[in-house]
């Protein structure tokens, strides 16, 4: 059981005493995080150089958010000539910073962007503003906070501070070699190795801003589709009045007049867009609820201000023809600082001199996002005729693997003509399709918020309609592509030219 103390002093007395190294191992992570927050709060009051350092490191957004990963920066030097670890050391007597780092390898100091330009890393006046310190816990949506004068209180989850505050939390965009799921994380490089020999990498390259491919905006589709690849347009025209599958033309060049074709690797399926549909406020509250215990997820709404930007993760489950080579694609689809537009109302709480203004989420509007997640070149010879896509909002970098049973149809209409393997006939051809049930391995992140599942079929139309003209581009055709949706989200899945 994790113990969360409302009064921090009751958990960690001020007096110094010896602690056996084994004690730190059995203390809950919540307690250790709270202890670190208390020492950090004292240091922020006394050390302007620390405030300057944290602001500058947060502005680097090394993981795409205003996060400062302690293990990554602890040996960096402040303007005083001391390292971060040396600067903090005098404020930690009972438990050493080394023990804290060993217990919390992903310990992070986050500088939130608060509503109405009330506080952010950009706006932080380190000369005059000494921030409160909040603690993001995995077992509660309410937020413990320590004031610069040392008072501690529990902030209700729906309230967002209007005053300067930093957050002590675990980093959900980075994983380490001692963590479950490290080997399957999609980060392509090791960021650093800490003093304990633990390797760190991003859970996905979407968070690695040093990789040039994350800056290649040309790979994204335009938000309003005034044009698509000519092959997709031709596929629509080919089967607009004829019975057949657009993907037959895209991948095999099959038409009613030429029903046999060889597979081409020029295209691969991609998730090209993501948007929240339905009640955006309910979706926002669902994703903002960061409590790790599902029993806590019902009840009060959470504003989510301690978490930073949302991370939307997609997993595609695809059955391979041989039944043993299941293809599973896991990727972070959207890192969404622009996923919602939020309006707030002000609520004043407390009794003087501890009376403060807080923001409460009043309304939420969702904004569609361009995405570029590759799935697979869809060759019916190797893969089933449908696959499933799971969408979740990730609150943790720990990846969990489980087995699931899926049933799908496989095409059997393939033959060798000369020395070339070709698909014979439109759709499934004259032969019957084969139905198989196999066990697939599915991955998801621990304590995630599942947003739902959609199924994509090879037979689904890619382009649904073409209209002409539109006011924004009076001489250009407008294309409507297929969307896959539930009551929370909608995505588009399309073949994209890759070579």
Secondary structure, 3 states (H helix, E strand, C coil): CCCCCCCHHHHCCCCCCCCCHHHHHHCCHHHHHHHHHHHHHHHHHHCHHHHHHHHHHHHCCCCCCCEEEHHHHCCCECCCCCEHHHHHHCCCCCCCHHHHHHHCCCEEEEECCCHHHCCCCCCCCCCCCCCEEEECCCCCCCEEEECCCCCEEEECCCEEECCCEEEEEECCCEEECCCCCCCCCCCCCEEEECCCCCEEEECCHHHCCCCHHHHCHHHCCCCCCCCCCHHHHHHHHHCCCCCCCHHHHHHHCCCCCCCEEECCCCEEEEEEEEEECCCHHHHHHHHHCCCCCHHHCCCCCCCCCCCCCEEEEEEEEECECCCCCCEEEEEEEEEECCCEEEEEEEEEECCCCCCEEEEEEEEEEECCEEEEEECCCCCCCCECCEEEEEEEECCCCCEEEEEEEEEEEECCCEEEECCEEEEECCCCCCCCCEEEEEEEEEEEECCCEEEEEEEEECCCCCEEEEECCCCCCCCCCEEEECEEECCCEEEEEEEEECC
